[in-house]
């Protein structure tokens, strides 16, 4: 499967185009992706990883973290995000963390899963109620960005491309000794 085909599929899943930052990061082989240290604090990193895990949890297939989305998140945010994208991302994350503290009196990571999901849904709701078509040059708010990073990182990973999506190199099988008498005519594309 070509990377371009994966990006087209992701655009459909995400409901639009994949951002420039994500599309550029996908072009870099996974073994060469090295995140820049110090862009996220440990607290931010833990919350971002948990969000990815909530977006694509473990089911009968591996979840986001099992697929290496955590490394993809670190890489894109620290290397490919422009300063305005980082500002939007971290402002939205800070708002969600503050809401967790204000509403539940605990850090986001310490909350029950249902409470974490409610906070993510609130972040999504804010973006949907603001002008949904006007995300500015930064390409969306926190929720849109974390969802894009998670889905892109997941479906461009080996796990996402081979376990979640079944890879069939060629549909059907080749039978070079198929009897013409059983078909009765030539096949055409």
C-alpha positions as CSV (number, residue, x, y, z in Angstrom):
1,X,0.0,0.0,0.0
2,X,1.4,3.4,-1.0
3,X,1.6,6.2,1.6
4,X,-0.4,8.4,-0.7
5,X,-3.3,5.9,-0.6
6,X,-3.1,5.8,3.2
7,X,-3.3,9.6,3.4
8,X,-6.3,9.7,1.1
9,X,-8.0,7.1,3.3
10,X,-7.1,9.1,6.4
11,X,-8.6,12.2,4.9
12,X,-11.9,10.4,4.5
13,X,-11.8,9.0,8.1
14,X,-10.9,12.5,9.5
15,X,-13.5,14.3,7.4
16,X,-11.1,16.4,5.4
17,X,-7.5,16.9,4.4
18,X,-4.7,15.7,6.6
19,X,-2.6,18.7,7.8
20,X,0.7,19.6,6.3
21,X,2.5,18.7,9.5
22,X,1.1,15.2,9.6
23,X,1.5,14.5,5.9
24,X,5.2,15.6,6.1
25,X,5.8,13.5,9.2
26,X,4.3,10.4,7.6
27,X,6.9,10.6,4.8
28,X,9.7,10.1,7.3
29,X,10.4,6.4,8.0
30,X,9.5,5.4,11.5
31,X,13.1,4.4,12.4
32,X,14.3,8.0,11.5
33,X,11.7,9.9,13.6
34,X,13.4,11.5,16.6
35,X,11.5,13.8,18.8
36,X,13.0,17.0,20.3
37,X,13.2,16.7,24.0
38,X,11.7,19.4,26.3
39,X,8.7,20.4,24.1
40,X,6.2,18.8,26.4
41,X,6.3,18.4,30.1
42,X,5.8,15.0,31.7
43,X,2.3,16.0,32.8
44,X,1.4,17.2,29.3
45,X,2.8,14.1,27.7
46,X,0.9,11.8,30.1
47,X,-2.4,13.6,29.3
48,X,-1.8,13.6,25.6
49,X,-1.0,9.8,25.6
50,X,-4.1,9.2,27.6
51,X,-6.2,11.1,25.1
52,X,-4.8,9.0,22.2
53,X,-5.6,5.9,24.2
54,X,-9.2,7.1,24.6
55,X,-9.6,7.9,21.0
56,X,-8.3,4.5,19.8
57,X,-8.6,2.1,22.8
58,X,-7.5,-1.5,22.9
59,X,-10.4,-3.7,21.6
60,X,-10.0,-6.9,19.7
61,X,-7.2,-5.0,18.0
62,X,-4.3,-3.1,19.6
63,X,-4.9,0.4,20.8
64,X,-3.1,3.7,19.8
65,X,-0.3,3.3,22.4
66,X,0.3,-0.3,21.4
67,X,0.7,0.9,17.8
68,X,3.4,3.5,18.7
69,X,1.2,6.6,18.4
70,X,2.9,8.0,21.5
71,X,6.2,8.2,19.6
72,X,4.4,9.7,16.6
73,X,2.8,12.4,18.7
74,X,6.1,13.4,20.3
75,X,7.7,13.5,16.9
76,X,5.1,15.6,15.1
77,X,4.5,18.0,17.9
78,X,8.2,18.6,18.5
79,X,9.5,18.5,15.0
80,X,6.8,19.3,12.5
81,X,4.3,21.5,14.3
82,X,4.8,25.2,13.6
83,X,4.7,27.6,16.6
84,X,1.1,28.6,16.0
85,X,0.0,25.0,15.9
86,X,1.8,24.3,19.2
87,X,0.2,27.3,20.8
88,X,-3.3,26.1,19.8
89,X,-2.6,22.5,20.8
90,X,-1.1,23.4,24.2
91,X,-3.7,26.1,25.0
92,X,-6.5,23.5,24.4
93,X,-4.7,20.9,26.4
94,X,-4.2,23.4,29.3
95,X,-7.9,24.3,29.2
96,X,-8.9,20.6,29.4
97,X,-6.4,20.0,32.3
98,X,-7.8,23.1,34.1
99,X,-11.4,21.8,33.6
100,X,-10.4,18.4,35.1
101,X,-9.0,20.2,38.1
102,X,-11.9,22.5,38.4
103,X,-14.7,20.0,37.9
104,X,-13.3,17.0,39.6
105,X,-10.5,18.3,41.8
106,X,-8.0,15.9,40.3
107,X,-5.5,15.8,37.5
108,X,-6.8,14.4,34.2
109,X,-4.8,11.2,34.4
110,X,-6.3,10.4,37.9
111,X,-9.9,10.7,36.7
112,X,-12.2,7.8,35.8
113,X,-12.4,6.9,32.2
114,X,-16.0,8.3,31.9
115,X,-14.8,11.6,33.3
116,X,-11.9,11.8,30.9
117,X,-14.2,11.0,28.0
118,X,-16.6,13.8,29.1
119,X,-13.7,16.3,29.1
120,X,-12.6,15.2,25.6
121,X,-16.2,15.5,24.4
122,X,-16.4,19.0,25.9
123,X,-13.3,19.9,24.0
124,X,-14.8,18.5,20.8
125,X,-18.1,20.4,21.5
126,X,-16.3,23.7,21.9
127,X,-14.8,23.3,18.5
128,X,-18.1,22.2,16.9
129,X,-20.0,25.2,18.3
130,X,-17.4,27.7,17.2
131,X,-17.4,28.2,13.5
132,X,-16.7,24.6,12.4
133,X,-15.3,25.7,9.0
134,X,-13.0,28.4,10.4
135,X,-10.0,26.8,12.1
136,X,-7.6,29.5,11.0
137,X,-4.1,28.7,9.7
138,X,-3.4,26.4,12.7
139,X,-5.7,23.8,11.3
140,X,-8.2,23.3,14.2
141,X,-8.4,23.3,17.9
142,X,-6.9,20.9,20.4
143,X,-9.4,18.1,19.9
144,X,-9.1,18.1,16.1
145,X,-5.4,18.1,16.4
146,X,-5.2,15.2,18.9
147,X,-7.6,13.2,16.9
148,X,-5.7,13.8,13.7
149,X,-2.4,12.9,15.3
150,X,-3.9,9.8,16.8
151,X,-5.6,8.5,13.7
152,X,-2.8,9.4,11.4
153,X,-0.2,7.8,13.7
154,X,-2.3,4.7,14.1
155,X,-3.2,4.0,10.5
156,X,0.3,4.7,9.2
157,X,1.9,2.3,11.8
158,X,2.5,-1.3,11.1
159,X,-0.3,-2.3,13.5
160,X,-2.8,0.0,11.9
161,X,-1.9,-0.9,8.4
162,X,-1.7,-4.7,8.9
163,X,-3.9,-5.7,11.8
164,X,-6.6,-3.1,12.0
165,X,-6.8,-2.8,8.2
166,X,-6.4,-6.1,6.5
167,X,-3.7,-5.8,3.9
168,X,-4.5,-7.8,0.8
169,X,-1.7,-7.4,-1.7
170,X,-3.9,-8.6,-4.5
171,X,-7.5,-9.5,-4.1
172,X,-8.3,-13.2,-4.8
173,X,-5.6,-15.5,-5.9
174,X,-3.9,-16.5,-9.1
175,X,-4.7,-19.8,-10.8
176,X,-2.6,-20.2,-13.9
177,X,-4.3,-23.5,-14.8
178,X,-7.9,-22.5,-14.7
179,X,-10.0,-24.4,-17.2
180,X,-11.5,-22.3,-19.9
181,X,-14.4,-24.7,-20.2
182,X,-15.5,-23.7,-16.7
183,X,-15.6,-20.0,-17.6
184,X,-17.0,-20.2,-21.1
185,X,-15.6,-16.8,-22.2
186,X,-12.7,-14.5,-21.7
187,X,-12.7,-12.1,-18.8
188,X,-12.1,-8.4,-19.3
189,X,-11.5,-5.5,-16.9
